[in-house]
Amino acid sequence: MSVFFEWILLTLFPAAMIFAAVSDLTTMRIPNSIPLSLFSGFFLVSLWSGTPVLVLLQHLGTGFFLLFLGFVFFEMKWMGGGDAKLMASAALWFSPHDAVMFVLMSSIGGGLLTLLILSLREAPLPIFLLNFKWLYHLLYQTKKIPYGVAISVAGLWLYPVMPWIIGI
């Protein structure tokens, strides 16, 4: 295994997930470049590591199912479009079994994040915290929840069980 391949493998997924979480928390948007990077990186890692076609198809099936489910949730206004794309592209990196755990952890984390943000919206905050524009926007100007944070945390939590990481 080349050093370049290992570098991509070890940095791309965590960097994309951290960037997605920070972006969603501070701007309530997940740039399309993040899911696209995860999607492209998945193919690069799969091809470079010689992933069997059947396994590749299982990962793709899981990702496309979650993309479909995410867009259903988007239409019902339960999830943002960026969150749906992030969930699907991140799930590609996990085995189908681990993707179920990823979705479960994202859901539980999203519920806890929602409760935390809703309780903060009801509580008076110290004045100096309101100087952070992103925090003021999150708590007082929008009703949205940055669900990408929960998706990213779940992805980073499960990162060590990825098939490619276990093989290093």
LOBA-420904 format. One record per residue (C-alpha): x, y, z. Coordinates in steps of 0.2 Angstrom, whole numbers, padded with zeros to 4 digits, always signed. Layout:
XYZ;...
This chain:
+0000+0000+0000;+0007+0017-0005;+0010+0031+0007;-0001+0042-0004;-0015+0030-0003;-0014+0028+0016;-0013+0047+0017;-0029+0049+0007;-0037+0035+0017;-0033+0042+0034;-0037+0060+0031;-0050+0063+0018;-0065+0056+0028;-0061+0064+0045;-0057+0080+0037;-0073+0081+0026;-0083+0076+0042;-0075+0089+0052;-0077+0103+0039;-0096+0097+0036;-0099+0099+0055;-0091+0116+0057;-0099+0122+0041;-0117+0116+0046;-0115+0123+0064;-0109+0140+0058;-0118+0143+0042;-0132+0130+0042;-0126+0124+0025;-0115+0110+0020;-0106+0114+0003;-0109+0101-0011;-0090+0099-0012;-0090+0089+0004;-0102+0075-0001;-0094+0075-0018;-0077+0073-0010;-0083+0059+0000;-0091+0051-0015;-0076+0053-0026;-0064+0048-0012;-0074+0032-0009;-0072+0027-0027;-0053+0031-0026;-0050+0021-0011;-0061+0006-0017;-0052+0005-0034;-0035+0007-0026;-0038-0006-0013;-0045-0018-0025;-0062-0019-0017;-0072-0034-0025;-0087-0028-0036;-0100-0037-0026;-0094-0027-0010;-0093-0011-0020;-0111-0014-0026;-0116-0017-0008;-0109+0000-0002;-0117+0009-0017;-0134+0001-0013;-0133+0007+0005;-0128+0024-0001;-0141+0026-0014;-0154+0019-0002;-0149+0032+0011;-0149+0046-0002;-0167+0041-0007;-0172+0040+0011;-0164+0057+0014;-0173+0065+0000;-0190+0058+0007;-0185+0066+0024;-0180+0082+0015;-0197+0083+0006;-0206+0080+0023;-0195+0094+0030;-0187+0083+0043;-0169+0085+0036;-0160+0097+0025;-0154+0093+0007;-0135+0094+0013;-0138+0083+0027;-0146+0070+0016;-0131+0071+0004;-0119+0070+0018;-0127+0055+0026;-0127+0045+0010;-0110+0049+0004;-0103+0046+0022;-0112+0029+0023;-0103+0023+0007;-0087+0022+0017;-0095+0009+0029;-0100-0009+0027;-0119-0011+0026;-0119-0017+0043;-0109-0003+0050;-0120+0009+0040;-0135+0004+0050;-0125+0008+0066;-0120+0025+0058;-0138+0030+0054;-0144+0024+0071;-0130+0035+0080;-0134+0050+0068;-0152+0049+0073;-0149+0047+0092;-0135+0061+0091;-0147+0072+0080;-0161+0070+0093;-0149+0075+0107;-0143+0089+0097;-0160+0095+0094;-0165+0094+0113;-0149+0104+0117;-0152+0118+0104;-0170+0119+0109;-0166+0121+0127;-0153+0134+0124;-0165+0144+0113;-0176+0145+0129;-0163+0150+0141;-0155+0167+0142;-0137+0167+0137;-0123+0178+0143;-0121+0193+0133;-0103+0190+0127;-0109+0174+0119;-0121+0183+0108;-0106+0192+0100;-0103+0176+0090;-0114+0179+0075;-0116+0161+0070;-0122+0157+0088;-0134+0171+0088;-0141+0165+0071;-0142+0147+0077;-0151+0151+0093;-0162+0166+0089;-0164+0169+0070;-0167+0151+0063;-0178+0137+0067;-0166+0124+0059;-0155+0112+0067;-0138+0108+0061;-0140+0090+0059;-0124+0088+0049;-0115+0090+0066;-0123+0074+0072;-0120+0065+0056;-0102+0070+0057;-0099+0065+0075;-0107+0048+0071;-0095+0046+0056;-0080+0050+0066;-0085+0039+0080;-0087+0024+0068;-0072+0029+0057;-0060+0016+0066;-0072+0001+0060;-0071+0006+0042;-0066-0009+0031;-0051+0000+0024;-0045+0007+0041;-0046-0011+0049;-0035-0017+0035;-0021-0005+0038;
